[in-house]
Amino acid sequence: MDNMFRSTSRPVQGRQISDQVTRGATTSFGPRSLETFVDLGVSNRQIAKYFHTSETQIVSLRRHYGLA
């Protein structure tokens, strides 16, 4: 039953997060947390505000983890 609620999105293989994304920014959340917000339909701006980061960083992380 647990598998019924899993998302089908997967990290994109072979991609590195650019220095521009990670420079000066410490993310206190992982891909699973980001995936949860995306699955709930929360906007990039709202996710960024919640995690106290920039919307640009959220967009870059979504691309990196393959979360459309």
C-alpha positions in Angstrom: 0.0 0.0 0.0 2.9 2.3 0.7 4.0 2.1 -2.9 0.6 3.2 -4.1 1.4 6.8 -3.1 4.9 7.0 -4.4 5.7 9.5 -7.2 7.1 8.3 -10.5 9.6 11.1 -10.7 13.2 10.1 -10.5 16.5 12.1 -10.2 18.1 12.9 -13.5 21.2 10.8 -13.8 24.6 12.3 -14.7 23.7 15.9 -13.8 25.5 18.0 -11.3 24.0 20.9 -9.4 25.9 24.0 -10.7 28.0 26.1 -8.3 25.7 29.0 -9.1 22.8 27.1 -7.5 24.7 26.0 -4.4 27.0 29.0 -3.9 26.0 30.8 -0.7 22.9 28.7 -0.2 22.5 25.9 2.3 19.5 23.8 1.6 18.0 22.3 4.7 15.7 20.0 2.7 16.2 16.9 0.5 14.8 15.8 -2.8 12.0 13.9 -1.0 10.8 17.1 0.7 10.8 19.1 -2.5 9.0 16.2 -4.3 6.3 16.3 -1.6 5.6 20.0 -2.2 5.6 19.6 -6.0 3.2 16.7 -5.7 0.9 18.8 -3.5 0.9 21.5 -6.3 2.7 24.2 -4.3 4.2 26.8 -6.5 8.0 27.4 -6.8 7.5 30.8 -5.1 5.7 29.3 -2.2 8.3 26.5 -1.8 11.1 29.1 -1.8 9.4 31.2 0.8 8.8 28.2 3.0 12.4 27.1 2.9 13.8 30.7 3.0 15.6 30.4 -0.4 15.3 31.9 -3.8 12.7 30.8 -6.4 15.6 30.3 -8.9 17.2 27.8 -6.6 13.9 25.8 -6.3 13.6 25.8 -10.1 17.2 24.6 -10.5 16.7 21.8 -7.9 13.5 20.7 -9.5 15.3 20.4 -12.9 18.2 18.5 -11.2 15.9 16.0 -9.5 13.6 15.7 -12.6 10.6 17.1 -10.8 8.6 18.8 -13.6 
